[in-house]
């Protein structure tokens, strides 16, 4: 009996201290904008505690249930990644303006052989374009003018059209 009372006392103190350490669950609201004050639609907030992902709406607004002080990564294709922390402030106070992400493409070096292939492919492409542009359309009947869609001219053959028909290439 002498040992039971102190043991119960220490267990109740330990449980009380653990209950005090539990973080408070809050509703975290805010807005995500680009540095130009454009709402970031479909920006993803990745919660580090349980890897839950939340997306912003078309106005850049988000709402998430989180614990006080939780860290979240804001990720968007056109914005730099940013870590934000959950707080109980109103949504108007939680406006985040994130700079635009810059992409730098690596420099591509090519050998002389690869450049020869590029030159040959460009020449081939130019030849194909030239061929398709010089492809003659189907011949129009003789009773049409050069431009059958022109309303100012009546159907018939002009001298230039007749000249083209007589001396066409074979």
Secondary structure, DSSP 8 states (H G I E B T S, - for coil): -HHHHHHHHHHHHHHHHHHHHS--EEEEEEEEEETTS-B-TT-EEEETTT--EEE--TTSEEEEEEETT-EEEEEETTEEEEEEE--SS-GGG-EEEE-B-----------HHHHHHHHHHHHHHHHHHHHHHH-------TTS-S-TT-TTS-SS--HHHHHHHHT---
